[in-house]
Amino acid sequence: MAATRAALTAAMCGGNSAAVARRLDRLIAELTEARHLLTAPDPIAALTSWLAAGQRVRAGWPGESGPEQVERADRRTLLELGRSGGWVTGVADSGQSVRTVRPAR
């Protein structure tokens, strides 16, 4: 997101404001929990347990199946890509096609 134009990121977030707000609320709660763990009698043990969940999720994340070129990247196609766990890696100058990666199945 940091490399994306601010206006585009704002449009993506603003267009999904309810979902983004819910996720930010969850993130704030999770970070607040981590902050409290820092004051535990043994913060290393407390944080190790808390951080292990994220490590397990990342370790189970599917690998890339390789790049694909998607012509006529319409809304339905992009929603299907996201639901399958895929992501866009580039957009053609014309804006009509995108390069994507989908997780291996």
C-alpha atoms as a printed R data frame, in Angstrom:
    type eleno elety resid chain resno       x       y       z
1   ATOM     1    CA   MET     A     1   0.000   0.000   0.000
2   ATOM     2    CA   ALA     A     2   2.832   2.403   0.705
3   ATOM     3    CA   ALA     A     3   3.864   2.359  -2.953
4   ATOM     4    CA   THR     A     4   0.289   2.998  -4.115
5   ATOM     5    CA   ARG     A     5  -0.942   6.508  -4.823
6   ATOM     6    CA   ALA     A     6  -2.632   7.934  -1.726
7   ATOM     7    CA   ALA     A     7  -5.800   8.765  -3.681
8   ATOM     8    CA   LEU     A     8  -6.132   5.159  -4.887
9   ATOM     9    CA   THR     A     9  -5.612   3.723  -1.406
10  ATOM    10    CA   ALA     A    10  -8.129   6.223  -0.001
11  ATOM    11    CA   ALA     A    11 -10.653   5.204  -2.668
12  ATOM    12    CA   MET     A    12 -10.172   1.491  -1.894
13  ATOM    13    CA   CYS     A    13 -10.534   2.058   1.850
14  ATOM    14    CA   GLY     A    14 -13.360   4.576   1.516
15  ATOM    15    CA   GLY     A    15 -15.261   2.314  -0.836
16  ATOM    16    CA   ASN     A    16 -15.079  -0.450   1.777
17  ATOM    17    CA   SER     A    17 -15.267   1.786   4.836
18  ATOM    18    CA   ALA     A    18 -17.457  -0.474   6.987
19  ATOM    19    CA   ALA     A    19 -15.221  -3.515   6.471
20  ATOM    20    CA   VAL     A    20 -12.032  -1.471   6.911
21  ATOM    21    CA   ALA     A    21 -13.388   0.068  10.131
22  ATOM    22    CA   ARG     A    22 -14.218  -3.391  11.538
23  ATOM    23    CA   ARG     A    23 -10.745  -4.692  10.688
24  ATOM    24    CA   LEU     A    24  -9.077  -1.601  12.178
25  ATOM    25    CA   ASP     A    25 -11.081  -2.089  15.387
26  ATOM    26    CA   ARG     A    26  -9.843  -5.696  15.564
27  ATOM    27    CA   LEU     A    27  -6.274  -4.595  14.863
28  ATOM    28    CA   ILE     A    28  -6.420  -1.931  17.581
29  ATOM    29    CA   ALA     A    29  -7.712  -4.533  20.062
30  ATOM    30    CA   GLU     A    30  -4.930  -6.942  19.094
31  ATOM    31    CA   LEU     A    31  -2.260  -4.254  19.439
32  ATOM    32    CA   THR     A    32  -3.719  -3.173  22.790
33  ATOM    33    CA   GLU     A    33  -3.431  -6.779  23.954
34  ATOM    34    CA   ALA     A    34   0.210  -6.885  22.826
35  ATOM    35    CA   ARG     A    35   0.867  -3.610  24.631
36  ATOM    36    CA   HIS     A    36  -0.509  -5.079  27.873
37  ATOM    37    CA   LEU     A    37   1.623  -8.201  27.447
38  ATOM    38    CA   LEU     A    38   4.707  -5.993  27.548
39  ATOM    39    CA   THR     A    39   3.903  -5.242  31.194
40  ATOM    40    CA   ALA     A    40   3.445  -8.911  32.180
41  ATOM    41    CA   PRO     A    41   5.801 -10.351  34.792
42  ATOM    42    CA   ASP     A    42   7.483 -12.315  31.985
43  ATOM    43    CA   PRO     A    43   6.848 -10.272  28.799
44  ATOM    44    CA   ILE     A    44   8.966 -12.579  26.639
45  ATOM    45    CA   ALA     A    45   6.863 -15.638  27.496
46  ATOM    46    CA   ALA     A    46   3.641 -13.647  27.145
47  ATOM    47    CA   LEU     A    47   4.613 -12.233  23.760
48  ATOM    48    CA   THR     A    48   5.951 -15.563  22.491
49  ATOM    49    CA   SER     A    49   2.538 -17.140  22.900
50  ATOM    50    CA   TRP     A    50   0.787 -14.134  21.334
51  ATOM    51    CA   LEU     A    51   3.191 -13.998  18.369
52  ATOM    52    CA   ALA     A    52   3.051 -17.760  17.730
53  ATOM    53    CA   ALA     A    53  -0.478 -17.466  16.318
54  ATOM    54    CA   GLY     A    54   0.700 -15.098  13.584
55  ATOM    55    CA   GLN     A    55   3.660 -17.312  12.787
56  ATOM    56    CA   ARG     A    56   1.358 -20.327  12.376
57  ATOM    57    CA   VAL     A    57  -0.894 -18.401  10.005
58  ATOM    58    CA   ARG     A    58   2.052 -17.225   7.910
59  ATOM    59    CA   ALA     A    59   3.607 -20.702   7.797
60  ATOM    60    CA   GLY     A    60   0.338 -22.115   6.453
61  ATOM    61    CA   TRP     A    61  -0.102 -19.431   3.833
62  ATOM    62    CA   PRO     A    62  -0.149 -21.016   0.364
63  ATOM    63    CA   GLY     A    63   2.793 -20.477  -1.895
64  ATOM    64    CA   GLU     A    64   2.537 -18.774  -5.246
65  ATOM    65    CA   SER     A    65   1.373 -20.804  -8.203
66  ATOM    66    CA   GLY     A    66   3.001 -18.379 -10.579
67  ATOM    67    CA   PRO     A    67   2.011 -15.220 -12.363
68  ATOM    68    CA   GLU     A    68  -1.011 -14.961 -14.626
69  ATOM    69    CA   GLN     A    69  -2.040 -12.240 -17.040
70  ATOM    70    CA   VAL     A    70  -5.721 -11.371 -16.687
71  ATOM    71    CA   GLU     A    71  -7.229  -9.562 -19.658
72  ATOM    72    CA   ARG     A    72 -10.289  -7.370 -19.105
73  ATOM    73    CA   ALA     A    73  -9.910  -7.246 -15.331
74  ATOM    74    CA   ASP     A    74 -13.533  -6.575 -14.412
75  ATOM    75    CA   ARG     A    75 -14.979  -6.387 -10.915
76  ATOM    76    CA   ARG     A    76 -16.188 -10.010 -10.890
77  ATOM    77    CA   THR     A    77 -12.790 -11.345 -11.963
78  ATOM    78    CA   LEU     A    78 -10.964  -9.304  -9.319
79  ATOM    79    CA   LEU     A    79 -13.401 -10.359  -6.584
80  ATOM    80    CA   GLU     A    80 -12.880 -14.014  -7.529
81  ATOM    81    CA   LEU     A    81  -9.124 -13.474  -7.437
82  ATOM    82    CA   GLY     A    82  -9.314 -12.002  -3.936
83  ATOM    83    CA   ARG     A    83 -11.642 -14.719  -2.657
84  ATOM    84    CA   SER     A    84  -9.201 -17.370  -3.854
85  ATOM    85    CA   GLY     A    85  -6.401 -15.712  -1.886
86  ATOM    86    CA   GLY     A    86  -4.749 -14.186  -4.937
87  ATOM    87    CA   TRP     A    87  -3.462 -10.681  -5.446
88  ATOM    88    CA   VAL     A    88  -2.625  -8.196  -8.177
89  ATOM    89    CA   THR     A    89   1.077  -7.626  -8.827
90  ATOM    90    CA   GLY     A    90   0.778  -5.083 -11.628
91  ATOM    91    CA   VAL     A    91  -1.619  -3.171 -13.837
92  ATOM    92    CA   ALA     A    92  -1.106  -2.497 -17.553
93  ATOM    93    CA   ASP     A    93  -0.801   1.152 -18.568
94  ATOM    94    CA   SER     A    94  -4.135   0.783 -20.351
95  ATOM    95    CA   GLY     A    95  -5.752  -0.308 -17.073
96  ATOM    96    CA   GLN     A    96  -7.474  -3.135 -18.934
97  ATOM    97    CA   SER     A    97  -5.303  -6.062 -17.852
98  ATOM    98    CA   VAL     A    98  -3.509  -7.014 -14.657
99  ATOM    99    CA   ARG     A    99  -0.770  -9.402 -13.611
100 ATOM   100    CA   THR     A   100  -1.862 -11.612 -10.723
101 ATOM   101    CA   VAL     A   101  -0.672 -14.408  -8.485
102 ATOM   102    CA   ARG     A   102  -2.943 -17.106  -7.103
103 ATOM   103    CA   PRO     A   103  -2.045 -19.473  -4.282
104 ATOM   104    CA   ALA     A   104  -1.081 -23.013  -5.219
105 ATOM   105    CA   ARG     A   105  -3.960 -25.446  -4.776
